[in-house]
Amino acid sequence: MARWSVRHPWWVLAAALGLGALLALAAVGSPARLSNGGYIANGTEATRAEKILKDRFDAGIPDLVLHVRADAPVTDPAVDRAGRELAQKVAEQPGVRRVLSYWTVGDSRLLSRDGHAALVTVDLDGGEHAAARRAAALVPRLTGRHGPLRVTATGPAWVMAQATQVSGRELLQAELIGAPLAVLVLLFAFGSLTAALLPAAVGGLAVAGTFAVLRLLTAVMPVSAFASNITTALGFGLAIDYGLFVVTRFREEVSTGTGPAEAVARTMRTAGRTVMYSAATVVICLSTLLLFPLGFLRSLAVAGMSVVALAAATTALVLPALLAVIGTRIDRGDLFAPLRRPRRDGHVSLWHRAARVATARPVLSGGLAALFLVTLAFPFAHVRFGVADERVLPARVESHATASRIEREFDLPWNRTLAVVLTDVDAVNQQEQLDAYARRVSALPAVGEVSTAGGVYAQGRLTAGPTVGSLLYITRGATWLAVTGSGPPPGDERLVEELRALPSPGPHLVSGRPARLLDTENAILRALPWAAAIVVGSVLLLLFLFTGSLLIPFKAVLMGALSLSASFGVMVHVFQDGHLRGLLGNFTVTGELDTSMPVLIFGAAFALSVDYELFLISRIQEEYRISGDHRASVVAGIARTGRMVTVAATILAAALFPLVASNIVLLKLFGCGLALAVLVDATVVRGVLVPAFMRLTGHANWWAPRPLAALHRRLSPDRWHRSGDRGAEGVPGPRDTALTPVTSSAPRPGHLPPRPSR
């Protein structure tokens, strides 16, 4: 492919320019088609119960909750009249299925403690994505001043709508901040403006393709609004990383006097080959997110796989044509030439010195590095998980501020109420069984109050008779109970388990926000072993095909797990426990992590860890095949790639910076977690742990049993090359035209290489 691009560079560039323009046109309007939600697992007991509540009782968790406050008590005639008019106005809006208010049902739980505020709950037609769109159009018309009333809104639909609005504004900031930061890092790394702009061009084309892909995906599946923020940052960072590796290797080849065309071919057989393996690894890791029954993760998986494939394709096809056109002018535009000091003969880089220290004292160096990572990971031992709600938004945003106000002013914990659906119990004909069951439920220590068609129960006895609102619990052949907890929120999940285990007059299902959270956690835990097995198995296979080694793939998985654990520990310390909050902005500390974020960061960070492993190991293996000196090859490989990997991690962190600065906690959490994971991996793991480990394991790093060595020669997709060129890892071969295995110039797997003479 590289040779073809070099022979037809202008055709390739013209096609890329035209395709980029078409993708940009196709992407127009894609942010408006994105939605939010998808944080709850599908097909669980909670979601089945909610469907029954909606279909048979026209009940459930309200999509919108309006907070209505007046200067006079809500029972004042003028306020009462205005409240009824407001409820009627809401009910007449298109897309509104049902409206409940204090003025229409007289439920005291909808009245504030001071009597000056009341709630209006609104159920909207359609699923959560349709409800969010309806809320975006409806809420601005309902909030604000209505005579003596001041109205603000919250609820899941309005939270999702406002999250979409905030993420859309922040996407523009990401494009204006993240891209210039990444180019600035490239400029400092390369010195040459020409060399710095080439990876940036690859990243720009990949991002244009990302938005077009998102636009296409919205036609066949709900796509989270956060997908545009996350995949733009991840795709732009990865595309620039791939461009960085290729341009760096091209400069090395050109500096040896190789012609541009041949330099491109050699570059793509070495760095380009590694890019393809890296892209395959990232795609496989992201594809495992499809195993989780969360729409949020599935939409990000499809979008992420698409952008990685675009980045790899752009690197393989467009970048070689650009390099062929620019050729030896790659180093032009050096803005820092007047400031740069000439290097003295014998200059040794920082990474070279670090590698020598790590390989000289591998036990001490590796032990200290591992202890550091384990210390960072320690807080993850007390992690608590939750589901995204209004607290992911800034406290000043209306949906968050209104929810906080309701929590302070009302006794009704509307977002903590559990619904127990009795699918085969008739509230009229089986009143005695229902009464006995309600008494047992209300007698549970964690239950504060139970509302049924027969009245209100507390502490095992009936405390209030039926009201107008009691009709909401009745339909033919079925009924349901509204259960509110008496303890702190962490005990709600335990209450869900108690309610599900408590015998009832007939089959029963439990729903509500705590039940959603518990079922989502369990669904993730059920899918996690399969996802981890696929990721680890695929990485082991890819690295085996790449290196022919038995030990290196297992080492890569272990190192990736260490760096990932350290990142998770820091996330708990900062976002769950609230430490260092001032450095990242005054976000709301919820005391828990969203269930989907560790899974998403696991897929992305583990893939990037293997990505850096590929670039490092490919260079070490190249040096080893030439010299046969194990320690020298480790030191030389790290010295040649250490700075490049660090720059790549810094570029990715720069691309993630807009997410770190985001006002949405989910995006901030993802940006911080992934940026920390790649920076730790590129420095502590690649600079200290890897050389120490490889020094201790010695020549065994390149060993494989004879059957596996034969399997590697058979399965490796790039096992043949023309020996007149450099090999797949850049190893010179004999000057003839025969096709020979790639392992012919390497020490045979299963045997130690001959010692070179001094």
N, C-alpha and C positions, 0 to 999 in steps of 0.2 A: 504493500500500500504506500509506503514511504517513497519508493522509487517511482511509482506512478504519479504521486503528487509532485515530486521533484521534476518529472518530465513535462507535466502540464500545470505549472504553478498558477498561471493567470486564469486558466479555466477553473481551477479549484477555488481561487479567491473570488472570482466573479460569481460563481455558484454560491459560495458561502455568503457573500454580500447580499445576493438576491434572496437566499433562503432566510437570512437574518431579518431582512425587511418584511418578508411574508410572515415570519413568526411574530414580529413586533405588531403587525396589523392584526394577526389572529388573537394576540393577547389583549387587545384593546377591550376594556370592559370586564376583564376576568375578575378583578377584585370585587365588583358589584355582585357577581354570581356566587361568590363564596359564602358559606354560612358558618355557624358555630355549633357547639355541642358535640355529641358523640363520646362523652366521657363515661357513659354508663353502659355496662355490658348488656347485650341483647340476649333474649331467650331465657332469662333467669326467672325465678319465682316472683321477684318484685315486679318485673316488667309485665309478667302475665297477670298479676293481681291488678296492676294499674290499668291494663287494657279492659279487664272486667269492670273496674270502677267507672271507667270512661264510657264503655258501651252500654252497661246495664243500669248504672246509677247516675250517670252524668256527673261524676265526682272525681276526686283525686287531688293531686298537688296542683294548686292554681298556677296558670301561666303568668298572670300579672296580679300584683297586690298594690292597690292604691292606698296611700296614707293620706287621710283627709283630716285637716285640723282647722278649728275655728276659734275665735276669741271667746265666744260664748259656749256654754255646754251644748253638746250635740242634740240634747232633748229640747233646746230652745225652739219655738215654732218656726222662726225664720231659718235657723240652721237645719231643722228637720225637713222643711220644705225644699231647701237647696240640696240636701243630701239625697232625697228621693228623686229630684230632677236629675242630679248627676248620675245616679244608678240607672235611671231610665235612658239617659243619653248614651251611656256606655253600652247598654243592652241593644240599642238601635244601630250600633256601629257594625259595618260588614265584617264578617269573620268571627264575631263574638258568639259563643255557644251558650254561655250561662253567666249570670252576674249574681253574686250574693253580697249583701251589705247589712250593717247593723240596723239600718232603717227599714229593711224589707223582711228580715227574719228574726230580728230582736235577740240575737245570740249575744249574751253578755261578753263572750270571749272576743268579740269584734269591737269592744269598747275599751278605750285606754283607761288607765287607773285614775287619771284626773278628770275623766269625763269630757274632755275637750277635743278628743280625736277618735276617729273610727276608721275601720278598714272596709275596703270594697275589693272582693276577690273576683277575678275574671278568668274564665276558661275560654281558650281560643280554638278554632277549628284546625285540623291538620296535626302533623307531627311536630317535633321540636324545631326543625329547620323552618317549616312553614310558619310556626308560631312566632319565631324570632323575626321573620320578615313582617308579619302582621303587626307585631309590637313596635317595630321601627316606624311604621306608618301611623299607628294608632296613638301611642303615648304622647307625642308632641301636641296632639289635639286635646288630650284629656288633662294634662298637667297644667300647673300654674293657678291663676286666680279664677274662681267660679263664684262670684258674688261674695258671701262671707267665708267661703271655703278656700283653703290653700292645699293644692293636691300635688303630691310627688309619687313616683312609682318605683317598684322593684319587682322581683319575681324572676324565675328562670328565663323566660322569653326576653324580658327587657335586659337582663344581664348579658345574654348572648348577643343581643342586638348592639349593646354598647361596647362589648368586647370587640365585635367586628369593626365598629367605627374607630375605636382607638387603635387597633392593629393596622387598619388601613392608613391612618395618619402616620403611624410609626414606620410603615414600609417605605414611605417617601423619605423619611429621615435616614433610614438604613441605606438607601441608595445614595443619598447625598453625603453620608459620613463614612459608611463602611468601605465603599469602593476607593475613595481618595486615601483612606488610611492604609488599605492593602497596597495600593500603588506606591505610597510613600515608603512602606517597608521594603517593597521590591527595589525601589530606587536606592535605598541605603545598602541593600544586599548586593545588587549588581553594579552600582555606580553608574552604569550606562542607562540613559533614558530609553534608548532603543530596545535594549534587552528587557527593561522593566515593563514596557508597554505590551510586549508580546504575550506574556501570561495574562495580563489584564484583558487583552482582546479576546483570548480564549474564554475567560470568565464572563465577559459581556455577552458573547454569543450563547454561552450555556444558560445564562439567566434569561435572555430573550426566549430561548426555547422552553424554559421552565414555565413562564407565564402562558405560553401557548398550550403547553401540556395541561396546565391547570384548567384553562378554558375548556379544553376537550373533556377533561375528567368531570367537570361540573354537569356535563350533558348526560352522564351515565351513573353518577354516584354523588352523594353529598361530600363536599370537600371543605375541610375546616379553614376558616379565615386565617388561622395561624400557620397553615401550610405555606402560604406565600412568604411569610416572614422567615420561617425556619428553613424551607428549601432554598430560598434565595441566598440566605447566609451560608448554608452548607454547600450548595452547588457552586456559588461564586468562590468560596474558599477552596474547595476541592479542585475546581478547574484551574485556579491560579497555582495551586500546589503542583498539579500535573504539569502545567506549563513551566513552572520553576525547575522541576527535575529535568525536563527535556532540554530547556534552554541552557541550563548549567552544563549538562553533558555535551551539548553541541559546542559550547564555547571551549570546553576542554579539547574536543576533537580538532576544532579549527586551530587552536593554539599549537598543536603538534605539526601543523603544515598540511593537514588533510584538506582536500578540496571540499567546497560546500556540499556538493551532491553526495559524495561519499561520506562526509561527516554526518549528514542527515540520516543516511542509511544505517550507519553504525550507531548513531544515537537512538534510533527507533528500535534497533535490535537489542539494545541494552536498557536504557531508561524507558523507551516506549514499551518494551515487553513487560517491564515492571509495572508500568501504568495500567496495562491491560489486566494483569493479575490483581492489582490493587482495586480497580473498578469492579472486577468480578467479586472480590471479597466484600466490598461495601454493599453491592447489590444483594448478595446472599444474606448478609447480616440484616439489611433493612427489610428483605422479603419475609423474614420470620415475624415481623410485626403483623402480617396478615393472619397469623394464627390466633391473635387476640381478638375477642368479640367486641371491640371498641371501635366505633366509626372514626373517631379522632385518629387513632393509631393507624387504621387501615388507609385512610386518605393520605396521611403523611408517608406511609410506606410506598404507595404507588407513586406519589409525587417525587419522593426522594430517589427511588430507583430510576425514574425517568430522567431526573436532572443529572445523576451520576453517569448514566449511559450517554447523555448528551455531552457531558464534559469529556468523557473518554473518547467519544467519536470525534469531537472537535480537535482534541489533542492528536489523534491518530491521522486525521485527514487534512485539517486546515493548517495546523502549526507547521508540519513539514514544508508545505508550500510557502508559508511566510519565511521560514528559515532559508529556503532555497533562494528566494528573491533577495533577502537582505544579505545573506552570505557573510563575508568577512567584515561587513560594516556593522556587525552585531554589537561592537563595543563603542560605537559612536555616541556622542552626546553625554560624555562623562562630566557631570556637573560638579563632582567633588575632586576632580584631578588636581586643582591648585592646592587643595587642603590635605591631600593624601601624602603621607610620608613613604618614601621608597623602602621596601623591605630589605633588611640586611640578609646577606648570605647565611644560610643555616637557620633562618627563622622557623620557629616551631609554633604551631597554632595552639590555642587554648584547648581545643578538643584533642589534639595529639598528646598534650601533657596529661589531660584528664584520663585518657585511655591508657597511657603508660602507668599512671599511678594505680588505676583500677586493676590492671593486669599484673602489676608487681605485688600488690597486696589484695588478692581477690576476696579472701575471707573477711577481712576487716572492712574493705570498701563495700562489698555486697551486703554484708550484715548490717552496716549502718544505714545503707540506702533502704533495705527491706524494713528495718525498724522504723525509719521515718515514715514510710508508706503505711505500715500497720498502725502507727500512732494516728495518722490522719484518718484512717478508716474506722477507728474505734467508736466514734459517736454513732455510726450506723447500727450499732447493736441495739439502740433504743428507738429506732425509727417507728413512726406512726403514720398511717396512710389515710388519706381523705379524698373527697371528690371535689372538683373545681366548683366554686360558687361565686357569689358577688365579691368575696374578699380577694379574688385575683385582680380586681380592678383597684385603682387608687381610691382612698377614702373619700376624696372630694367628688367622685363620680356619683351621679344621682342614685343609681341602683344600689350601690354600696352604702351611701349615706342614709338612704331611706330604710334599708334593712337594719342598719344599726339603730336607727331611731325607733323602729317597731320593737326591736328587742328590748330597748330601755323602757318603753312606755306601756307595753301590753303584756298580759299574762299568757297569751296564746303563743306558744312556740310553733308557728305555722310550718316552719321548715324542719321540725323535729317530730311532728305527729306521725304515728304509725297507723296504718289501716289494716285490720284483720278482716278478710273477706270470707264469709261463710257461704259457699256456693250452693249448698243444698238445704239451707235452713230458712223456713218461712217465719218471718217476724211476728205474724199474727197467729198462725196455727201452732207454732212451737214457742210460744212466749215464755213458758216455764223453763224450758231448756236454755233459751237465750238468756233469761234472767240469771239462772244458776251459773252459766258460763261467764257472763259479765262480772258477776260477783267474784269468781275465782281469778279472773284477769286483774280486777282492781285490787285484789288482795296481795298481788305480787309486790315485793319490797320496792322495786324500781319503778312502779307505776304510780302516777299521780292522779289521773282521772281517766274514766272510760265513758264515752258517749255512745248511746245506742238508740234504736227506735223506741225503746221503752223508757229512756231517761238517762240520767247521769249517775255514775257509780264512782265511789272512792272508798278505799280501805275495806273492801268487801261488803259494802252496803249501798243501797239506793239513796242518793242525796238530793235528787231533783227529778220531777216527773217529765213527761214528754212536752216538747215545745213545738212551735211551727217548724223549726229546723229539723225536728226528728223525722219528718217525712223524707228527708234526704237519704235515710238509712234503709228505706223500704223499697223493694220491688218484688215481683211475683217469684216465689221460690228461692229467694236469696236475700241476704242482709249483710251489713258490715259494721264494724266497731271502730271508732276513732280512739286511739290510745296515746296518751301523753306521758312522757317519763317525768320522774320526780328528781332524778339525780343529775349530775353533770353530763354534758354531751358524750364523753368517752364511754359512758355506760350504756348508751343507746344500742350499740351493736350486740351487747350481751343480752339486752332486753329482747331484741329480735330473736335470738336463739331460744330464749325462754318461752316466748310466745309460740314459736314454731313447734316446740316440744310439748307444750301444754295440750292435753286432750280437749277436744271440742265436740259439739253435737254432730258435726259432719266434717267433711274435708274443708280445710281452711288454708288461705294464702296470706302472707304478710308482706306489705309494701310500705313505702315511705322512704324519705331520704336515707335514714340509717340502714334500712334494708337494702336499698340500692347500693350503698357503699359496701356493705358486707358481701353481697352477691358479686359485685365487681371485683373485690379483692380475691374472692374464691375463684372466680373465672380466670383471673390473671395467674393465680398460683397454679391452677390446673394446666394452663397453656405454657407456663414458664419452663418446666423441664423439657418439653418437646422443642421449644424455641432454642433453649440453651444447647440441647443435643444437636440440633441441626447446625447452629452457628459453629460450635466447637468441631463437629465432624467435618463440616465443609472447609473450615480454616485448616484443619489438620491435613485434609486431602490436597487443598490448593498449595499449601506450603511444601508438602511432600513432592508434588509435581514440580514445584519451582526449584527446590534445592536437592531433591533426592536423599535428604537426610531424615532419619527417624527421630532424632532428639530435638532438632531445632523447632519443628512444629509444636511439640509439647512445651518447649521453653517459651515460645511466643504466646501460647494460650495462658500460661502461668503469669508471665509479665503483664499481659493485658488485664488479667483479673486483678492483679495487685494495683495497677494504676487506676483501674475503674473503682475498686473498693475505696481507695483514697479519695477519689472525687465524690463518691456517695457519702462518705463520712463528713466531708466538708459541707456538703449540701444540707445534711441534717443539722450540723452545728450552726449554720448561718440561717437557713430558711425555716427550719422547724423550731430550733431553740432561740433564734433571734439574736445571736451574737454577730458582731461586725456589721450590724444593720445600717449604721450611719455611712459606711463606705459605699454601699450599693443603693442608697436611697431609702426613704422611710416607707417601705412596703409593710403591709399588714402581716404580722406573724400569727399564723393560724394554729401553730402547735402540731402541724402534720404536713406531709408531702403529698402532692397529688399522685394517685396510683399510677397514672400513665407515664409520668415523667421519667422515673428510673428505668422503665422498660425502653422508652425512646432513646434515652442517653446511652443505655447499654448497647443498643443496636448501632448507634452512630459512633460512640467512643471506642468500642471494641474493634470496629472496622478500621477506624483511623489508627489505632494502635498496631494492628496487623499491617496497615499501609506503611507506616514508618519502619516496621520490622522488615518488610520486603525490600525497601530501598537500602537499608543498612546491610542486610544479609547478602543482597546481590553483590554489593561492592566488596564485602569481606570474602565472599566465595570467589570472586574474580581474582583478588589478590592471592588467595590461597592456592588457586589452580596454577598461578604463575610461579609462585615461590615455594610452596609446600611448607613454609614456616608459619605455624599456627599463630603464635603470639604476634609476630610481625604483621600478619595479615589482618588480625583483629584491630591492632593499633592503626594500621594504614587505612583500613576501611572506615573506621570511625573518624579519623582525621579528615578523610575526603568527604564524608557525608554528614558529619556531625553538625557543621555550620548550616548546611543545606536543610537538614531536617528541622533544626531549630528555627530557621527562617520560615520554613513551611508552616510550622506550628504557630509562629507569631503572626503570619499572614491569616491563618484560619481564625486565630483569636481576634485579630483586627476586624475580620469580616463578621465575627460574632459580637463585636462590641455594641452595635445598636441593640441587640437583644439584651445584653447585660444592662444597658441604660434604659430598657423598656419600662413603661409604667404598668405593664401587665406581669403579674408575678410568675405565671407559667412560662412566659418568654424569658424573663430574667433568670429563672431557675434553669431552663435549658441552656441559655447562653453561658451562664457561669459554670454550670456543671461540665459542659462539653469543652469550654475553653480551658478550664483547670485540668481536665483529663488529658488533653493533648499537650499542654505545656509541661505537665509533670512527666508524661510519657517521653516527650522529646528531650528532656534534660536528665532527670534522675534515672529513668529506666534505660534509655538508650545510651546515656553518657557514663553510667556507673554500673547498673545491675547487669546489663547485657555483656559488656566486656569482662566483668568479674566472673559471671557464670560461664562464658565461653572459655575463659582461661582455665577454670577449674575442670571443665569437661574435656578440654584438649581436643585431640584428633577424633574423639568419639562424636563430635558435632557433625562430622561428615560421613559417619558410618551408617550403613543399613544392612540388614541380613541379605544374603544372596537372593532369596526369592523376591524381597521387596525391591532390591536393586534392579532385578530383571523386570519387575513390574513397572518401575519408574521409567526404564528405557522404552518399555512398550507403550505406556500411557501418556508420557509427557508430550503435550501437543507441539512442542517446539524442539523435538529431539534431533531434527535434521537441519543442517545448515551447510552452506558452501564453505568449505574449509579455506578457500582463498580469501574469505572475509574474516572479520572477527566473529567469534561464536556468539551464542545467545547471551552469554555474560561478558562478551568483549574479549574472549580469550583467543589469541592468535593461533591459527592452525597451520598445518603444512601447506606449502604453496602448490596446490594442485586443484583440479576442478572436480574431484570426486565428491560425492555426498558421503559424509561421515557422521556418526552419532555425536551429539553435543558433549557426551561424557568422554569422548576419546582423548581429549587433551587434559582431562581432570584425573585425579587419583581415583582408582576404581573403588566404588562403594564396597565397603567390607574389608578394605586393605588400607594400610597406612602408606602415605606417599614416600618416595625415596627422599632422603635428606640431601639438600643441595650442598655441594662442596663449598667450603669457605673461601 
